Amino acid sequence: MLYLSKGVLCKNSTTDEVRVARGNTVITLTGLEAEIWLGGRFNMVSTDDKEKCNAIHSLYDMGLAEYEDATDESAQYHILTRCICCPAKTSLIKKPLSKCERIVMIWLDNAVLRLSTAELMYLVENKVKPTDNLFYEENAQALVETIYTKDTIFDNILENQMGNAKCRNEVVYALLLLLSKKRIVML
């Protein structure tokens, strides 16, 4: 089983009680659930341990994790499609980014919409340049119209198309690196 934690660690958390914010809700985790959530906070983790899998199912039920039974690159993509990637508040010292990571961060930082993994992949796959005419609130409609055409507007068709995109693994890898570098959080 492959999993990824979702939510934001609250400042008042302790080693015994991990408090996680998700939306307007704060959930307190202890024991194995806290350990599992912390373990999957900055990267995807694979496990076959039955007790850990049960804890992951419990976190999933609380909305604090996403998982797939498979552990391949396709599973990573499917997990990320069920998460919302948001820019994190970062310190002044930032690790360098690859070209793909920089492009993804520009989109996440400037698009007024919370872009899904599939939407980010569409922008990268189609080499849509991140420019001011697609950023900010006054251009939100232009961004939506760029992504959603007659070929991508139907239910889940974009996710299915991007699951086979040439850039899929590159964008998945970039998102996971941004997560490990603490530049984004998953909600």
C-alpha positions in Angstrom: 0.0 0.0 0.0 1.2 3.5 -0.9 -0.1 6.5 1.0 0.3 10.3 1.4 -0.8 12.4 4.4 -3.0 15.4 4.0 -3.6 18.4 6.2 -1.4 20.9 8.1 0.4 20.3 11.3 -0.8 22.7 14.0 1.7 24.6 16.0 0.3 23.4 19.4 1.1 19.7 18.5 3.3 17.7 20.9 5.1 14.4 20.5 2.2 12.6 22.2 -0.7 14.5 20.5 -0.4 15.5 16.8 -3.0 18.1 15.8 -3.8 18.3 12.2 -5.8 21.0 10.5 -8.0 20.1 7.5 -10.4 22.8 6.4 -12.0 24.3 9.5 -11.5 21.1 11.5 -8.6 20.2 13.8 -8.1 16.5 14.5 -5.9 15.1 17.2 -3.9 12.0 16.4 -2.1 9.8 18.9 -0.1 6.5 18.7 0.3 4.7 15.4 -2.1 7.1 13.6 0.1 10.1 14.6 3.3 8.2 13.5 1.8 7.2 10.2 0.5 10.7 9.4 3.9 12.3 10.3 5.7 9.6 8.2 3.6 10.5 5.1 3.6 14.2 5.5 6.5 15.1 3.1 6.6 12.0 0.8 4.7 8.9 -0.2 5.3 5.9 1.9 4.8 2.2 1.1 3.9 -0.4 3.6 2.6 -3.9 3.8 2.2 -4.1 7.5 -1.4 -4.9 8.4 -1.6 -2.7 11.5 -0.2 0.2 9.6 -2.6 -0.4 6.7 -5.5 -0.3 9.2 -4.2 3.0 10.6 -3.9 4.4 7.0 -7.6 3.4 6.4 -8.6 5.2 9.6 -6.7 8.4 8.4 -8.3 8.1 5.0 -11.8 8.0 6.7 -10.9 11.2 8.6 -9.7 12.9 5.3 -6.1 12.9 6.5 -4.6 10.5 3.9 -5.0 9.1 0.4 -3.8 5.7 -0.6 -3.6 3.1 -3.4 -3.0 -0.6 -3.1 -0.5 -0.5 -5.9 2.9 1.2 -5.5 3.8 2.2 -9.0 4.0 5.6 -10.7 0.4 5.3 -11.8 -0.6 4.9 -8.2 1.4 8.0 -7.3 -0.5 10.0 -9.9 -3.9 8.7 -8.7 -3.1 9.6 -5.1 -2.1 13.2 -6.1 -5.3 13.6 -8.2 -7.2 13.3 -4.9 -5.2 16.0 -3.2 -5.2 19.8 -3.4 -1.6 21.1 -3.8 -1.2 24.5 -2.0 1.9 26.7 -1.7 3.3 26.5 1.8 4.5 29.4 3.9 8.3 29.0 3.6 11.3 30.4 5.3 13.7 32.8 3.5 16.1 30.0 2.8 14.8 27.8 0.0 16.3 24.8 -1.7 16.9 25.3 -5.5 14.2 24.0 -7.9 14.4 22.2 -11.2 12.8 23.8 -14.3 9.6 21.7 -13.9 9.4 22.5 -10.2 9.8 26.2 -10.9 7.0 26.1 -13.5 4.7 24.2 -11.1 5.4 26.7 -8.3 4.7 29.7 -10.6 1.3 28.2 -11.4 0.5 27.3 -7.8 1.7 30.7 -6.5 -0.1 32.9 -9.0 -3.2 31.2 -10.3 -6.2 32.4 -8.3 -7.6 28.9 -8.6 -6.4 25.9 -6.6 -5.1 23.8 -9.5 -5.5 20.1 -9.5 -2.7 17.7 -10.4 -4.4 17.0 -13.7 -4.8 20.7 -14.4 -1.1 21.3 -13.7 -0.2 18.4 -16.0 -2.4 19.8 -18.7 -0.6 23.2 -18.5 2.8 21.5 -18.6 1.9 19.0 -21.3 0.5 21.7 -23.6 3.4 24.0 -22.8 1.1 26.8 -21.6 3.3 29.7 -20.6 2.6 31.0 -17.0 1.9 34.6 -17.9 0.0 37.5 -16.2 -2.9 37.1 -18.6 -3.7 33.7 -16.9 -3.0 34.9 -13.3 -4.9 36.7 -10.7 -8.7 37.0 -10.1 -9.5 39.1 -13.2 -8.0 36.3 -15.4 -9.4 33.2 -13.7 -11.9 32.7 -16.5 -9.2 32.8 -19.1 -7.3 30.1 -17.2 -10.3 27.9 -16.9 -11.0 28.3 -20.6 -7.4 27.5 -21.4 -7.6 24.2 -19.5 -11.2 23.2 -20.2 -12.0 22.8 -23.8 -14.6 20.7 -25.6 -12.1 17.8 -25.3 -11.5 18.1 -21.6 -14.7 19.5 -20.1 -16.5 16.2 -19.4 -16.5 14.4 -16.0 -13.0 13.1 -15.1 -11.9 13.1 -18.7 -9.0 15.5 -17.9 -7.8 13.2 -15.1 -8.0 10.2 -17.5 -6.2 12.0 -20.3 -3.4 13.3 -18.0 -3.0 9.8 -16.6 -1.5 8.9 -19.9 0.3 12.2 -20.6 4.0 12.2 -21.6 4.8 14.6 -18.7 2.9 12.6 -16.1 5.9 11.2 -14.3 7.9 14.4 -14.5 5.1 16.5 -12.9 4.4 13.8 -10.3 8.1 13.8 -9.4 8.2 17.6 -9.3 5.2 17.7 -7.0 6.7 15.1 -4.7 10.0 17.0 -4.7 8.2 20.3 -3.9 6.5 18.4 -1.0 9.8 17.0 0.3 11.3 20.5 0.1 8.4 21.8 2.1 7.3 24.2 -0.7 3.8 22.8 -0.9 1.3 21.2 1.4 -1.3 18.6 0.5 -4.9 19.2 1.5 
